[in-house]
Amino acid sequence: MQDYLKIFLISLVTSVAVLFSLGPFMLRMQAAEGPRAQAEAPAQPATVETQAQPAAPQMTAPNLQGLSLRDARDRWREGGIVIIEDSQRVDASVEVGTILSQSPAGGAPLQTKEIRVVVAAAPELLTVPSVIGKSAISATEALVKAGFEVPAPQSEPSSEAAGVVLRQEPNAGSKSEKGSLVHLVVAGDGGAGAIAPGEALIEVPKLRNQTVGSARKKLESAGLSVGTVREREDPELGGGRVLSQDPDAGTEVAPGTAVDLVIVAPN
């Protein structure tokens, strides 16, 4: 019994001694393991709070139709909008330079700050060729080729061969819009006003730049008369002077034929 007691006491003393001798070493090991474990632990992602920014409003194209190109450019220049003249189109119903259409249309989203427009152009003016003395068919072909339209001609009795152009409106040499009408008067098959066999023709005198009174006297002296008198402005001749005549000077006509006059409008 005493031997067992001795063995127990010896074992207890030995355990206490080992504990005291190894204790500081174990404490140092635990201290070293702590920071390393923290270092090896996966970092948690930081939570960043972001605030959504409001989207910029979509710019729309202004409505430019009906405005002049100059006014539209002046009005939207400060906004950085560039207005490009893409093409022109003849439109006599509006002033020259008026915007007729645009792309993109007014109110449509404006992807860039460029708007392309179609602008009204002035009608093209053409010189009316002379077709007096030609057949109706040849006169029509010449006028159509020159850019005009020709309705069915009117006829009146004349000593000229049937179908020959006696008068035209507008007169030869005047300016008229492309595609406008040129009316023709052609010789009929005879009747009142026709030349009797053996009757002499009368040469129409030159009347340009004469006063209406002088032109009337000259026509009556030649056996002719004054027909329709119209006025037109002219920067060269004075008011009341003959600007043009129909039939033209030098044309041979029947006695009593009426000569139409275009005179300069009073200033």
C-alpha positions as CSV (number, residue, x, y, z in Angstrom):
1,M,0.0,0.0,0.0
2,Q,2.7,2.4,0.8
3,D,4.4,1.5,-2.4
4,Y,1.3,2.6,-4.4
5,L,1.1,5.8,-2.6
6,K,4.7,6.6,-3.3
7,I,4.3,5.9,-7.0
8,F,1.2,8.1,-7.1
9,L,3.0,11.0,-5.4
10,I,6.0,10.6,-7.7
11,S,3.7,10.8,-10.8
12,L,1.9,13.8,-9.6
13,V,5.1,15.7,-8.8
14,T,6.5,14.8,-12.3
15,S,3.3,16.1,-14.1
16,V,3.4,19.3,-12.2
17,A,7.0,19.8,-13.0
18,V,6.4,19.1,-16.7
19,L,3.5,21.5,-16.8
20,F,5.5,24.4,-15.3
21,S,8.4,23.8,-17.6
22,L,6.2,23.6,-20.8
23,G,3.6,26.2,-19.9
24,P,5.4,29.4,-21.2
25,F,6.4,27.7,-24.5
26,M,2.7,26.7,-25.2
27,L,1.5,30.3,-24.4
28,R,4.0,31.7,-27.0
29,M,2.8,29.2,-29.6
30,Q,-0.9,30.2,-29.1
31,A,0.0,33.9,-29.4
32,A,1.8,33.3,-32.7
33,E,-1.1,31.2,-34.2
34,G,-3.7,33.9,-33.5
35,P,-2.5,36.7,-35.9
36,R,-1.7,34.2,-38.6
37,A,-5.2,32.7,-38.5
38,Q,-6.6,36.2,-38.7
39,A,-4.3,37.0,-41.7
40,E,-5.3,33.7,-43.4
41,A,-9.0,34.4,-43.0
42,P,-10.7,35.5,-46.3
43,A,-11.3,39.2,-46.4
44,Q,-14.9,40.2,-46.5
45,P,-15.8,42.4,-49.5
46,A,-16.5,45.9,-48.4
47,T,-20.0,47.1,-49.0
48,V,-20.1,50.2,-51.1
49,E,-23.3,52.1,-51.3
50,T,-23.8,53.7,-54.8
51,Q,-26.6,56.1,-55.6
52,A,-28.1,55.8,-59.2
53,Q,-27.6,59.0,-61.2
54,P,-30.7,60.3,-63.0
55,A,-30.6,59.8,-66.9
56,A,-30.3,63.0,-69.0
57,P,-33.5,63.9,-70.8
58,Q,-33.7,62.9,-74.5
59,M,-33.4,65.9,-76.8
60,T,-36.1,66.2,-79.5
61,A,-35.9,67.9,-82.9
62,P,-37.6,71.3,-83.1
63,N,-40.3,71.9,-85.8
64,L,-38.7,74.0,-88.5
65,Q,-41.3,73.7,-91.3
66,G,-42.6,77.1,-92.4
67,L,-39.6,79.0,-91.1
68,S,-36.9,80.6,-93.3
69,L,-33.6,78.8,-93.3
70,R,-31.9,81.9,-91.9
71,D,-34.3,82.4,-89.0
72,A,-34.1,78.7,-88.1
73,R,-30.3,78.8,-88.0
74,D,-30.3,82.0,-85.9
75,R,-32.8,80.6,-83.4
76,W,-31.1,77.3,-82.7
77,R,-27.5,78.2,-83.1
78,E,-27.0,78.8,-79.4
79,G,-28.3,75.3,-78.6
80,G,-25.6,73.8,-80.8
81,I,-28.1,72.5,-83.4
82,V,-26.7,72.6,-87.0
83,I,-29.3,73.0,-89.8
84,I,-28.0,71.6,-93.1
85,E,-29.7,72.5,-96.4
86,D,-30.0,69.1,-98.0
87,S,-31.8,70.0,-101.2
88,Q,-34.2,72.5,-102.8
89,R,-37.7,72.1,-104.3
90,V,-39.6,74.6,-106.4
91,D,-42.7,75.7,-104.5
92,A,-44.4,78.9,-105.7
93,S,-46.9,78.8,-102.7
94,V,-44.2,80.0,-100.2
95,E,-41.3,82.4,-100.1
96,V,-37.9,81.4,-101.4
97,G,-35.8,79.9,-98.6
98,T,-38.7,78.6,-96.6
99,I,-38.1,75.1,-95.0
100,L,-40.5,72.6,-96.6
101,S,-39.5,69.4,-94.8
102,Q,-36.9,68.2,-92.3
103,S,-35.2,65.0,-91.1
104,P,-35.6,64.1,-88.3
105,A,-39.2,65.4,-88.1
106,G,-40.2,67.9,-85.5
107,G,-40.6,66.2,-82.1
108,A,-38.6,63.1,-83.1
109,P,-35.6,62.0,-80.9
110,L,-32.5,63.9,-81.9
111,Q,-29.6,61.5,-82.0
112,T,-27.1,64.1,-83.2
113,K,-27.4,67.8,-83.3
114,E,-27.8,67.9,-87.1
115,I,-31.1,68.5,-88.9
116,R,-31.3,68.2,-92.7
117,V,-33.9,70.3,-94.5
118,V,-35.4,70.8,-97.9
119,V,-35.8,74.5,-98.9
120,A,-38.2,76.2,-101.3
121,A,-36.5,77.4,-104.5
122,A,-37.5,80.1,-107.0
123,P,-39.2,78.8,-110.1
124,E,-36.9,78.4,-113.1
125,L,-37.6,81.1,-115.7
126,L,-37.2,80.2,-119.4
127,T,-37.2,82.3,-122.6
128,V,-40.2,81.7,-124.7
129,P,-39.1,80.8,-128.3
130,S,-40.8,82.3,-131.3
131,V,-43.1,79.9,-133.1
132,I,-45.1,82.3,-135.3
133,G,-45.3,81.0,-138.9
134,K,-44.7,77.4,-137.9
135,S,-47.3,74.7,-138.2
136,A,-49.2,73.9,-135.0
137,I,-47.4,70.6,-134.7
138,S,-43.9,72.0,-135.2
139,A,-44.7,74.9,-132.8
140,T,-45.9,72.5,-130.1
141,E,-42.9,70.3,-130.4
142,A,-40.5,73.3,-130.2
143,L,-42.3,74.7,-127.1
144,V,-42.4,71.4,-125.3
145,K,-38.7,70.9,-126.0
146,A,-38.0,74.4,-124.5
147,G,-39.8,73.3,-121.3
148,F,-43.3,74.6,-121.7
149,E,-46.8,73.0,-122.1
150,V,-49.1,73.8,-125.0
151,P,-52.9,73.4,-124.8
152,A,-55.0,72.8,-127.9
153,P,-54.6,75.9,-130.1
154,Q,-57.4,78.2,-131.0
155,S,-58.1,79.0,-134.7
156,E,-59.3,82.0,-136.6
157,P,-59.8,82.8,-140.2
158,S,-56.7,83.9,-142.0
159,S,-55.0,84.1,-145.4
160,E,-52.3,81.8,-144.1
161,A,-52.3,78.1,-144.6
162,A,-54.5,76.2,-142.2
163,G,-52.7,75.3,-139.0
164,V,-50.0,78.0,-139.3
165,V,-49.4,79.8,-136.0
166,L,-50.5,83.4,-136.1
167,R,-50.0,84.5,-132.5
168,Q,-48.6,83.2,-129.3
169,E,-49.0,84.1,-125.6
170,P,-46.6,84.8,-123.9
171,N,-44.8,86.6,-126.7
172,A,-41.5,85.4,-128.1
173,G,-38.5,86.5,-126.0
174,S,-40.4,86.9,-122.8
175,K,-39.5,85.0,-119.6
176,S,-41.9,82.5,-118.2
177,E,-41.8,79.7,-115.6
178,K,-40.7,76.3,-116.6
179,G,-43.8,74.1,-117.3
180,S,-46.1,77.1,-117.8
181,L,-48.6,77.3,-120.6
182,V,-48.0,78.9,-124.0
183,H,-51.2,79.5,-125.9
184,L,-51.3,79.5,-129.7
185,V,-53.7,80.9,-132.3
186,V,-53.5,79.3,-135.7
187,A,-55.0,80.0,-139.1
188,G,-58.3,78.4,-139.8
189,D,-59.8,77.3,-143.1
190,G,-60.8,80.8,-144.2
191,G,-64.0,82.9,-143.7
192,A,-64.4,86.4,-142.4
193,G,-61.1,88.2,-142.4
194,A,-59.5,85.9,-145.0
195,I,-57.6,87.4,-147.9
196,A,-59.6,87.6,-151.1
197,P,-57.9,86.3,-154.2
198,G,-55.6,89.0,-155.5
199,E,-55.8,91.1,-152.3
200,A,-52.4,92.5,-151.1
201,L,-51.0,91.7,-147.7
202,I,-49.8,94.4,-145.3
203,E,-46.5,94.4,-143.5
204,V,-46.8,95.1,-139.8
205,P,-44.7,98.2,-138.9
206,K,-42.2,98.3,-136.1
207,L,-43.8,99.8,-133.0
208,R,-41.3,99.2,-130.2
209,N,-40.4,102.2,-128.1
210,Q,-43.2,104.3,-129.6
211,T,-46.0,105.8,-127.5
212,V,-49.4,104.2,-127.7
213,G,-50.7,107.2,-129.7
214,S,-48.0,107.1,-132.2
215,A,-48.3,103.3,-132.6
216,R,-52.1,103.6,-133.2
217,K,-51.6,106.2,-135.9
218,K,-48.9,104.1,-137.6
219,L,-51.1,101.0,-137.6
220,E,-54.2,102.9,-138.9
221,S,-52.1,104.5,-141.6
222,A,-51.0,101.0,-142.7
223,G,-54.6,99.7,-142.8
224,L,-54.3,97.9,-139.5
225,S,-55.8,98.4,-136.0
226,V,-54.8,98.2,-132.3
227,G,-55.9,95.1,-130.6
228,T,-55.4,94.2,-126.9
229,V,-53.1,96.5,-124.9
230,R,-51.5,95.1,-121.8
231,E,-49.0,96.7,-119.3
232,R,-45.7,95.3,-118.0
233,E,-42.9,96.9,-116.0
234,D,-39.6,97.4,-117.7
235,P,-36.5,99.1,-116.2
236,E,-35.2,100.4,-119.6
237,L,-38.2,102.0,-121.5
238,G,-40.3,104.8,-120.2
239,G,-43.9,104.5,-119.1
240,G,-46.5,104.2,-121.9
241,R,-43.9,103.1,-124.5
242,V,-44.5,99.9,-126.6
243,L,-42.5,97.1,-125.3
244,S,-43.6,94.3,-127.7
245,Q,-46.2,93.6,-130.4
246,D,-48.0,90.7,-131.8
247,P,-47.8,90.0,-134.8
248,D,-44.1,91.0,-134.9
249,A,-42.8,93.7,-137.1
250,G,-42.3,92.6,-140.7
251,T,-45.1,90.0,-140.6
252,E,-47.5,90.1,-143.5
253,V,-51.1,90.1,-142.5
254,A,-54.5,90.8,-144.0
255,P,-55.8,94.4,-144.1
256,G,-57.7,95.4,-140.9
257,T,-55.7,92.8,-138.7
258,A,-55.5,93.9,-135.1
259,V,-52.1,94.1,-133.6
260,D,-51.8,93.4,-129.8
261,L,-49.5,95.7,-127.8
262,V,-47.6,95.3,-124.6
263,I,-46.7,98.7,-123.2
264,V,-44.5,99.8,-120.2
265,A,-46.5,100.4,-117.0
266,P,-46.4,104.0,-115.7
267,N,-43.7,104.6,-113.2
